[in-house]
Amino acid sequence: MTEPWRPIVDRRFAADAEAHRRDAPRFCPRCATALALASEFWEADDRRFYCACTGCGWSGEIIPTGDGVLGHEPEH
C-alpha cells in the first residue's frame, strides 16, 4: 500500500515569514483603523510595506526603522 500524499514544506523562508508577521503595520497612520492590506517588498536594503485602509481610503508606504522613530523637527 502506498503512503498518502504529504505536502512538501519549504522552511527556507520561515524566518522571513515570521519577520513579516511581527513587523507588518496593523493600524492606519491616518485614522487608526485596522489596515486591510500590508504587502511587503524590498527596495535596496529597505523593507517597505504598501498599505491600504478601508476606513478612510488612505494608501501609501510604511518603512520600518530599526533605530526608533525618525522625526522631522529641526534641532533647537
Stockholm file with secondary structure:
# STOCKHOLM 1.0

chainA/1-76         MTEPWRPIVDRRFAADAEAHRRDAPRFCPRCATALALASEFWEADDRRFYCACTGCGWSGEIIPTGDGVLGHEPEH
#=GR chainA/1-76 SS CCCCCCCCCCCTTHHHHHHHHHHSCCBCTTTCCBCSEEEEEEETTEEEEEEECTTTCCEEEECCCSSSCCCCCCCC
#=GC SS_cons        CCCCCCCCCCCTTHHHHHHHHHHSCCBCTTTCCBCSEEEEEEETTEEEEEEECTTTCCEEEECCCSSSCCCCCCCC
//
